[in-house]
Amino acid sequence: MASDVEIAQQFPPKPIHNITKKLNIAEAHVLPYGKDIAKISLDALKAKSTKKGRLILVSATTPTPSGEGKTTTTIGLGQAFTQLNKSVCMALREPSLGPCLGMKGGATGGGYSQIMPADKINLHFTGDFHAVTTANNLLSATIDNHIFHGNILNIDPRQIAWRRTMDMNDRSLRKIVLGLGGKLQGIPREGGFDITAASEVMAILCLACDADDLQKRLNNILVGYSYDEKAIFAKQLNVTGAMMALLRDALQPNLVQSFEGTPAFVHGGPFANIAHGCNSIIATKMAMHYSDWTITEAGFGFDLGAEKFFDIKCRIAKLDPDAVVLVTTVRALKMHGGKDIQDLEAEDVSAVAKGLENLDKHIESVELFNKNPVVALNRFATDTDTEIALIKARCVEHGVAFAETTHHADGGKGAIELAKAVMASVEKNSPFKALYDLDLSVVDKVRKVSRAMYGATDVAFSKQAEKDLSHVQELGLTHLPICIAKAPSSLSDDPSLHGRPRNFEVTVSAIQINAGAGFLVVLTGNIMRMPGLPKKPAAHNIKLLENGMIEGLE
């Protein structure tokens, strides 16, 4: 089969004004970025709408190196709705340069289910990530500058909670020493970098409902503590106005299209393993405002991105999905059943049967939120009818719908069965129920998620986590929802445990206060908020050709 880039060359993008007209967005609200990308003014949300605004959430079983194709399925499903002449719009996250140049590659779909222009979306796009990075680092620079010029706020350099960011996987920057080189270079202190996708500014951008809300959230960022243990917030450093200026254009959602002309808002990009994993509230609401069906996704497996989608994003934005899709593959279930990634092509019904425990847990987890999922089997050429029949039978046992898809090879036509199953499932879904009450203690919230989502027996808190808890209590922030940072490759906090782990304990290593974003980041196991590059990064395969095309970005 042709590569994703070769396939993309078969589908020249339509002018972006064709897509805005399809959505009936007024021309005054369209801000073109070249011929095939546009930002849409927030004023577009004030226009009168007659659309039903139904929301479909796409999630998946626990990810494996074999790939589940969640984004590709989301795009294929969107194209299927287009094939059925339905009013539809997608709402997706922006790719981060770290994974694109590291291990994961691009994040614009694959085969005949892609959004475009893929090279621009994957590399720089409209500059939103750069704006977030710069706004974050302006605050970092201001903190150190304030200390250098007299430290009126009495900031304790040992208790600065705010970290610098960059949109690249770079393990060497996780922990560093700043200010070396003498008196004129600043005050020496420990610091470090997080990847931009895990930054609080990214979370704030994605959770802000409008510009006023963005300003309020930036003001509420906790940057550290004074020598006398008083909390210091960003508003006290007088640069949140400048941060707003840097984020002005980034707040406006980006509009692109799929191969088959399905509109897609692509905006915001927090990871789900180390952040909250959802595209922006503004983009989701914009898509719902201009379509009858909005299709969105949450990062990694249901235990990570989808849990945060419900317990964080839906609470803040007052959203309630009308349908939930759970993507899986025969290959992934084989790996959860103990097969090696090099040995997935031969039929192995026994391995699939063992791996079905992972699917079981995710179906049960969806139902905890009062939703009835549709299981989407993303079919690969090497899958056999016997293996697929086994998965379908398990779905029948659970009483959930099942649909086989071939959207990677067939585009929207390959996901029509799934689209029909999703539309039929709407009547079976009740209003969502959050997993925990906000008035529970932080410990009880973590225990609730760990037991219900992961299957843990209990939770252990390190001494650092207990110290962090005391800060949360002193600041009166125990009512905030939690964002658990956890290994994505396992239901547990141990990345080596596949399938459905049992009899394990989740270890909380630290808790970070994201008062501006409005949640607490709970770090578990050995998870870090700055990834590293693999031994052979994807960047080794990327080249700029003489004709201006980019090769290897897949």
LOKOL-10556 format. One line per 10 residues: number of its first residue (from 1); for each residue x, y, z of C-alpha. Coordinates in nm, 3 decimals, padded with zeros to 5 digits. Example, Ala and Ser with C-alpha at 12.3 -4.5 7.8 and 13.67 -1.06 7.14 Angstrom:
1 = 01.230,-00.450,00.780 | 01.367,-00.106,00.714 .
END
This chain:
1 = 00.000,00.000,00.000 | 00.114,00.355,-00.068 | 00.253,00.563,00.217 | 00.038,00.821,00.393 | 00.225,01.100,00.212 | 00.174,00.935,-00.125 | -00.196,00.890,-00.054 | -00.226,01.252,00.058 | -00.091,01.367,-00.278 | -00.405,01.220,-00.438 .
11 = -00.626,01.464,-00.244 | -00.540,01.830,-00.301 | -00.712,02.036,-00.029 | -01.018,02.234,-00.125 | -00.996,02.609,-00.055 | -01.070,02.661,00.313 | -01.361,02.890,00.223 | -01.536,02.584,00.076 | -01.519,02.424,00.420 | -01.639,02.734,00.608 .
21 = -01.932,02.762,00.366 | -02.019,02.397,00.428 | -02.043,02.482,00.800 | -02.223,02.809,00.722 | -01.965,03.018,00.910 | -01.994,03.386,00.820 | -01.701,03.518,00.616 | -01.641,03.793,00.873 | -01.549,03.524,01.127 | -01.296,03.348,00.901 .
31 = -00.925,03.433,00.939 | -00.738,03.248,00.661 | -00.388,03.107,00.719 | -00.302,03.049,00.354 | -00.535,02.862,00.120 | -00.619,02.553,00.325 | -00.617,02.656,00.694 | -00.819,02.915,00.883 | -00.865,03.035,01.236 | -01.223,03.110,01.335 .
41 = -01.309,03.413,01.546 | -01.468,03.346,01.884 | -01.750,03.575,01.770 | -01.865,03.288,01.550 | -02.004,03.124,01.864 | -02.249,03.415,01.900 | -02.415,03.346,01.564 | -02.757,03.184,01.566 | -02.746,02.805,01.532 | -03.010,02.550,01.430 .
51 = -02.779,02.249,01.465 | -02.846,01.959,01.704 | -02.490,01.959,01.836 | -02.470,01.592,01.929 | -02.132,01.490,02.064 | -01.951,01.160,01.997 | -01.646,01.068,02.208 | -01.390,00.828,02.058 | -01.161,00.643,02.300 | -00.975,00.312,02.294 .
61 = -00.845,00.010,02.478 | -00.500,00.033,02.638 | -00.249,00.137,02.368 | 00.019,-00.101,02.241 | 00.315,-00.046,02.007 | 00.112,-00.219,01.733 | -00.116,00.086,01.716 | -00.492,00.103,01.764 | -00.561,00.384,01.517 | -00.787,00.596,01.738 .
71 = -00.728,00.921,01.550 | -00.757,00.744,01.214 | -01.084,00.590,01.332 | -01.212,00.929,01.445 | -01.138,01.076,01.102 | -01.279,00.773,00.921 | -01.597,00.799,01.128 | -01.626,01.168,01.044 | -01.590,01.087,00.676 | -01.855,00.814,00.708 .
81 = -02.101,01.072,00.839 | -02.014,01.284,00.536 | -02.078,00.983,00.312 | -02.421,00.953,00.475 | -02.488,01.322,00.401 | -02.499,01.412,00.768 | -02.402,01.750,00.911 | -02.073,01.665,01.082 | -01.757,01.831,01.217 | -01.459,01.686,01.402 .
91 = -01.279,01.838,01.702 | -00.924,01.707,01.744 | -00.601,01.788,01.927 | -00.300,01.951,01.764 | 00.012,01.732,01.733 | 00.318,01.807,01.944 | 00.660,01.820,01.777 | 00.804,01.595,02.050 | 00.620,01.276,01.948 | 00.624,01.369,01.578 .
101 = 01.004,01.374,01.579 | 01.036,01.110,01.849 | 00.855,00.777,01.849 | 00.487,00.825,01.768 | 00.520,01.014,01.439 | 00.249,01.242,01.302 | -00.104,01.269,01.441 | -00.320,01.344,01.140 | -00.461,00.997,01.077 | -00.348,00.745,00.819 .
111 = -00.427,00.574,00.492 | -00.743,00.716,00.336 | -00.860,00.869,00.664 | -00.641,01.176,00.715 | -00.681,01.545,00.781 | -00.476,01.788,00.576 | -00.243,01.958,00.513 | -00.070,01.694,00.726 | 00.281,01.841,00.702 | 00.168,02.184,00.823 .
121 = -00.055,02.044,01.099 | 00.227,01.823,01.229 | 00.501,02.088,01.197 | 00.425,02.430,01.351 | 00.068,02.460,01.210 | -00.060,02.808,01.306 | 00.192,02.861,01.586 | -00.036,02.777,01.879 | 00.223,02.555,02.049 | 00.487,02.826,02.011 .
131 = 00.253,03.082,02.164 | 00.186,02.854,02.462 | 00.558,02.786,02.504 | 00.647,03.155,02.490 | 00.373,03.261,02.731 | 00.485,02.993,02.975 | 00.850,03.094,02.952 | 00.771,03.465,02.984 | 00.633,03.384,03.328 | 00.945,03.176,03.406 .
141 = 01.175,03.459,03.302 | 00.972,03.709,03.504 | 00.999,03.500,03.820 | 01.379,03.487,03.803 | 01.399,03.853,03.699 | 01.182,03.952,03.996 | 01.417,03.772,04.234 | 01.724,03.928,04.067 | 01.584,04.282,04.102 | 01.518,04.283,04.474 .
151 = 01.253,04.013,04.524 | 00.977,04.235,04.666 | 00.745,03.933,04.687 | 01.004,03.749,04.896 | 00.993,03.444,04.663 | 01.184,03.147,04.797 | 01.394,03.010,04.505 | 01.380,02.665,04.666 | 01.001,02.664,04.644 | 00.935,02.780,04.289 .
161 = 00.673,02.545,04.141 | 00.670,02.692,03.789 | 00.880,02.512,03.526 | 00.996,02.612,03.181 | 00.863,02.434,02.871 | 00.964,02.338,02.520 | 00.783,02.140,02.251 | 01.044,01.868,02.217 | 01.131,01.540,02.388 | 01.450,01.621,02.579 .
171 = 01.525,01.416,02.890 | 01.840,01.620,02.965 | 01.626,01.919,03.060 | 01.405,01.743,03.314 | 01.620,01.866,03.604 | 01.872,02.146,03.561 | 02.051,02.418,03.756 | 01.972,02.775,03.652 | 02.159,03.101,03.704 | 02.520,02.977,03.693 .
181 = 02.798,03.205,03.581 | 02.822,03.475,03.842 | 02.628,03.760,03.997 | 02.496,03.907,03.671 | 02.348,03.576,03.551 | 02.076,03.548,03.815 | 02.026,03.347,04.131 | 02.143,02.984,04.109 | 01.860,02.741,04.175 | 01.724,02.407,04.064 .
191 = 01.468,02.404,03.783 | 01.363,02.206,03.480 | 01.151,02.176,03.170 | 00.819,02.004,03.093 | 00.705,01.940,02.739 | 00.466,02.211,02.616 | 00.180,01.961,02.580 | 00.196,01.895,02.956 | 00.219,02.259,03.061 | -00.045,02.434,03.266 .
201 = -00.071,02.709,03.004 | -00.171,02.445,02.747 | -00.433,02.311,02.988 | -00.559,02.664,03.055 | -00.588,02.737,02.682 | -00.788,02.418,02.632 | -01.017,02.467,02.933 | -01.086,02.840,02.893 | -01.437,02.919,02.772 | -01.348,03.267,02.642 .
211 = -01.086,03.542,02.672 | -01.208,03.660,03.013 | -01.189,03.306,03.147 | -00.840,03.270,03.000 | -00.724,03.584,03.183 | -00.876,03.465,03.510 | -00.706,03.127,03.484 | -00.367,03.279,03.399 | -00.397,03.506,03.703 | -00.461,03.204,03.926 .
221 = -00.144,03.015,03.829 | 00.049,02.917,04.142 | 00.416,02.995,04.076 | 00.562,02.912,04.417 | 00.592,03.021,04.779 | 00.760,03.297,04.977 | 01.014,03.247,05.252 | 00.728,03.283,05.501 | 00.526,03.010,05.319 | 00.277,03.242,05.146 .
231 = 00.152,03.130,04.806 | 00.263,03.345,04.510 | 00.034,03.367,04.206 | 00.102,03.483,03.851 | -00.118,03.791,03.885 | 00.127,03.927,04.144 | 00.404,03.937,03.882 | 00.207,04.166,03.647 | 00.271,03.977,03.322 | -00.055,03.793,03.262 .
241 = -00.162,04.079,03.033 | 00.143,04.011,02.818 | 00.069,03.638,02.832 | -00.282,03.715,02.705 | -00.131,03.914,02.417 | 00.089,03.618,02.323 | -00.209,03.383,02.338 | -00.456,03.609,02.154 | -00.445,03.423,01.822 | -00.383,03.084,01.983 .
251 = -00.721,03.108,02.158 | -00.898,03.100,01.820 | -00.958,02.743,01.694 | -00.805,02.617,01.370 | -01.019,02.477,01.090 | -00.893,02.221,00.835 | -01.047,01.931,00.639 | -01.022,01.559,00.573 | -00.957,01.396,00.237 | -01.333,01.374,00.183 .
261 = -01.402,01.734,00.280 | -01.517,01.669,00.637 | -01.450,01.983,00.847 | -01.217,01.947,01.143 | -01.135,02.192,01.422 | -00.782,02.108,01.540 | -00.699,02.305,01.852 | -00.494,02.252,02.167 | -00.278,01.949,02.236 | -00.239,01.824,02.595 .
271 = -00.116,01.463,02.627 | -00.344,01.228,02.821 | -00.075,01.035,03.008 | 00.085,01.346,03.165 | -00.194,01.603,03.113 | -00.572,01.605,03.060 | -00.570,01.481,02.701 | -00.852,01.672,02.529 | -00.876,01.937,02.258 | -01.004,02.282,02.356 .
281 = -01.350,02.348,02.493 | -01.382,02.635,02.246 | -01.313,02.407,01.946 | -01.554,02.141,02.070 | -01.830,02.394,02.125 | -01.759,02.558,01.790 | -01.794,02.222,01.613 | -02.118,02.150,01.801 | -02.249,02.497,01.718 | -02.206,02.440,01.343 .
291 = -02.296,02.071,01.302 | -02.553,01.812,01.402 | -02.280,01.561,01.485 | -01.944,01.648,01.645 | -01.681,01.376,01.672 | -01.399,01.424,01.921 | -01.139,01.202,02.084 | -00.955,01.172,02.413 | -00.592,01.063,02.427 | -00.455,00.713,02.496 .
301 = -00.690,00.454,02.652 | -01.026,00.517,02.816 | -00.864,00.497,03.162 | -00.656,00.809,03.087 | -00.800,01.051,02.831 | -01.168,00.961,02.852 | -01.179,00.961,03.232 | -01.035,01.313,03.227 | -01.270,01.410,02.945 | -01.567,01.325,03.167 .
311 = -01.435,01.427,03.510 | -01.255,01.748,03.405 | -01.366,01.876,03.063 | -01.734,01.779,03.084 | -01.767,01.932,03.432 | -01.611,02.261,03.326 | -01.779,02.290,02.985 | -02.111,02.130,03.088 | -02.081,01.877,02.806 | -02.243,01.534,02.790 .
321 = -02.151,01.296,02.506 | -02.442,01.139,02.322 | -02.233,00.837,02.219 | -01.900,00.671,02.306 | -01.684,00.470,02.066 | -01.423,00.228,02.201 | -01.156,00.145,01.940 | -00.962,-00.180,01.950 | -00.771,-00.410,01.716 | -00.701,-00.782,01.691 .
331 = -00.330,-00.700,01.704 | -00.359,-00.502,02.027 | -00.564,-00.772,02.198 | -00.305,-01.032,02.095 | -00.037,-00.823,02.265 | -00.251,-00.795,02.577 | -00.282,-01.174,02.554 | 00.096,-01.215,02.567 | 00.206,-01.211,02.202 | 00.525,-01.035,02.096 .
341 = 00.495,-00.743,01.853 | 00.703,-00.938,01.600 | 00.454,-01.226,01.601 | 00.114,-01.066,01.541 | 00.032,-01.162,01.183 | -00.037,-01.533,01.228 | -00.382,-01.629,01.359 | -00.386,-01.687,01.735 | -00.734,-01.719,01.877 | -00.596,-01.811,02.220 .
351 = -00.399,-01.486,02.249 | -00.702,-01.282,02.141 | -00.914,-01.462,02.401 | -00.663,-01.379,02.676 | -00.638,-01.018,02.560 | -01.015,-00.968,02.571 | -00.981,-00.900,02.945 | -00.846,-00.557,02.855 | -01.150,-00.486,02.638 | -01.376,-00.612,02.918 .
361 = -01.231,-00.360,03.164 | -01.271,-00.066,02.927 | -01.632,-00.156,02.849 | -01.701,-00.172,03.222 | -01.528,00.165,03.268 | -01.745,00.332,03.001 | -02.055,00.201,03.175 | -01.940,00.357,03.505 | -02.013,00.695,03.342 | -02.366,00.584,03.246 .
371 = -02.272,00.532,02.881 | -02.320,00.236,02.646 | -02.018,00.208,02.414 | -01.994,00.102,02.053 | -01.685,-00.116,02.003 | -01.508,-00.031,01.678 | -01.275,-00.301,01.549 | -01.012,-00.133,01.331 | -00.946,-00.422,01.092 | -00.597,-00.501,00.961 .
381 = -00.529,-00.714,00.651 | -00.385,-01.000,00.861 | -00.689,-01.030,01.092 | -00.892,-01.346,01.045 | -01.270,-01.390,01.056 | -01.232,-01.635,01.344 | -01.044,-01.383,01.559 | -01.294,-01.109,01.479 | -01.589,-01.336,01.555 | -01.444,-01.395,01.902 .
391 = -01.434,-01.021,01.974 | -01.784,-00.967,01.839 | -01.917,-01.249,02.058 | -01.762,-01.086,02.366 | -01.936,-00.758,02.280 | -02.266,-00.946,02.250 | -02.205,-01.089,02.599 | -02.160,-00.734,02.731 | -02.470,-00.615,02.545 | -02.278,-00.348,02.352 .
401 = -02.279,-00.274,01.979 | -01.992,-00.391,01.758 | -01.880,-00.259,01.419 | -01.591,-00.363,01.199 | -01.414,-00.082,01.014 | -01.178,-00.060,00.715 | -01.149,00.318,00.700 | -00.768,00.310,00.670 | -00.796,00.138,00.331 | -01.142,00.257,00.226 .
411 = -01.188,00.602,00.378 | -01.535,00.701,00.494 | -01.703,00.407,00.318 | -01.509,00.173,00.546 | -01.669,00.323,00.859 | -02.034,00.349,00.750 | -02.132,00.045,00.958 | -01.973,00.216,01.260 | -02.149,00.546,01.188 | -02.489,00.374,01.176 .
421 = -02.417,00.188,01.500 | -02.314,00.515,01.668 | -02.632,00.693,01.561 | -02.841,00.402,01.684 | -02.661,00.401,02.022 | -02.767,00.757,02.106 | -03.102,00.637,02.240 | -02.927,00.395,02.478 | -02.717,00.658,02.655 | -02.823,00.837,02.972 .
431 = -02.683,01.164,03.114 | -02.327,01.103,03.223 | -02.241,01.048,03.588 | -01.904,01.171,03.713 | -01.678,00.912,03.868 | -01.631,01.106,04.193 | -01.780,01.396,04.383 | -01.566,01.708,04.407 | -01.623,01.735,04.781 | -01.436,01.409,04.843 .
441 = -01.085,01.437,04.986 | -00.799,01.430,04.737 | -00.690,01.090,04.869 | -01.039,00.949,04.819 | -01.058,01.091,04.465 | -00.731,00.925,04.371 | -00.840,00.600,04.535 | -01.176,00.614,04.354 | -01.019,00.657,04.010 | -00.745,00.402,04.076 .
451 = -00.988,00.135,04.188 | -01.265,00.204,03.938 | -01.061,00.285,03.625 | -00.742,00.085,03.674 | -00.857,-00.202,03.896 | -00.608,-00.122,04.174 | -00.653,-00.261,04.523 | -00.537,00.061,04.690 | -00.316,00.370,04.665 | 00.010,00.454,04.844 .
461 = 00.134,00.812,04.885 | 00.505,00.896,04.902 | 00.636,01.141,05.162 | 00.663,01.406,04.889 | 00.300,01.345,04.789 | 00.190,01.381,05.152 | 00.380,01.709,05.174 | 00.213,01.826,04.854 | -00.127,01.730,04.998 | -00.068,01.962,05.293 .
471 = -00.012,02.253,05.050 | -00.336,02.166,04.870 | -00.523,02.170,05.199 | -00.363,02.496,05.317 | -00.466,02.669,04.993 | -00.822,02.537,05.018 | -00.800,02.354,04.685 | -00.915,02.008,04.789 | -01.236,02.061,04.586 | -01.051,02.054,04.254 .
481 = -01.080,01.756,04.018 | -00.771,01.540,03.970 | -00.563,01.474,03.658 | -00.370,01.151,03.710 | -00.042,01.121,03.521 | 00.015,00.753,03.458 | 00.188,00.511,03.222 | -00.034,00.482,02.911 | 00.070,00.126,02.817 | -00.091,-00.039,03.119 .
491 = -00.404,-00.007,03.327 | -00.167,00.000,03.624 | 00.112,00.248,03.696 | 00.364,-00.016,03.585 | 00.410,00.010,03.205 | 00.518,-00.355,03.179 | 00.185,-00.497,03.301 | -00.044,-00.565,03.006 | -00.390,-00.717,02.973 | -00.595,-00.660,03.288 .
501 = -00.357,-00.637,03.585 | -00.492,-00.741,03.923 | -00.375,-00.717,04.285 | -00.161,-00.408,04.237 | -00.125,-00.080,04.424 | -00.090,00.261,04.261 | 00.195,00.472,04.404 | 00.152,00.850,04.404 | 00.495,01.015,04.387 | 00.391,01.382,04.389 .
511 = 00.099,01.621,04.342 | 00.130,01.942,04.140 | -00.118,02.226,04.191 | -00.254,02.366,03.864 | -00.477,02.628,04.022 | -00.514,02.820,03.697 | -00.620,02.517,03.495 | -00.842,02.415,03.784 | -00.714,02.066,03.866 | -00.447,01.880,04.062 .
521 = -00.188,01.678,03.868 | -00.131,01.348,04.048 | 00.199,01.190,03.941 | 00.212,00.812,03.975 | 00.490,00.557,03.945 | 00.792,00.687,03.754 | 00.595,00.908,03.515 | 00.767,01.228,03.401 | 00.625,01.534,03.228 | 00.916,01.562,02.984 .
531 = 00.950,01.258,02.754 | 01.280,01.143,02.605 | 01.367,01.050,02.249 | 01.395,00.679,02.156 | 01.722,00.524,02.034 | 01.614,00.580,01.673 | 01.389,00.889,01.665 | 01.137,00.937,01.385 | 01.340,01.248,01.297 | 01.597,01.017,01.135 .
541 = 01.346,00.941,00.858 | 01.229,01.296,00.783 | 01.367,01.485,00.484 | 01.284,01.802,00.292 | 01.274,01.718,-00.079 | 01.373,01.950,-00.363 | 01.009,02.001,-00.460 | 00.931,02.129,-00.111 | 00.752,01.812,00.002 | 00.838,01.659,00.340 .
551 = 00.917,01.288,00.340 | 00.895,01.051,00.637 | 00.646,01.242,00.854 | 00.405,00.956,00.925 .
END
